[in-house]
Amino acid sequence: MKKIQSSLPGTKATFGYFRESLEPHFTLANWDYEHGYFDRTLDDRNTVYLRLPVKVLQGELDSPDAWLELGEPFVLRHVYNTGVEEDIGYYAPVASAVMNQFQEPLDKDAEIDPRWIRKAEAIVKELENRLG
C-alpha cells in the first residue's frame, strides 16, 4: 500500500455528489453503512487499485443524500490465484470463475510498480481540481 498525499482528506459532500463526480471510473467497494471505498482499477488485470476511503457523517452510505468525508487516498495491489482447478473435470472453467470471484487475495499488499503510483498521483491531482 502506498498513500498518496493530497488535499482530498476532509473533503465533505453527499454520496450522490461523490458518486456522480467519480463515475464511471470509480465504484463503491468494501462498504457498510458507516464507511467504504471508492475504487478505481489502474491496470488491465484488475490487481492495482486507487482507493478513496470515505466515512459517513450523516445518513447511510448508499443513500444519495448521506454526507461523507474523504480520507487519504492510497494505491494497493492484490495478487490473486489465477490458476484453474484441475480436479473438478468438465465444469472446471465455470466452477473456477465462481470460486475466484470471491476468493481472498494471495497477497493483499503486494509490491506496486512505480508507474501505477505515478498514474494514481495524476488522477488524484485531477480529483483535487474537480472536488476541491
Secondary structure, 3 states (H helix, E strand, C coil): CEECCCCCCCCEEEHHHHHHHHCCCCEEECCCCCEEEEEEECCCCCCEEEEEEEEEEECCCCCCCCEEEECCCEEEECECCCCCCCCCHHHHHHHHHHHHHCCCCCECCCCCCHHHHHHHHHHHHHHHHHHC
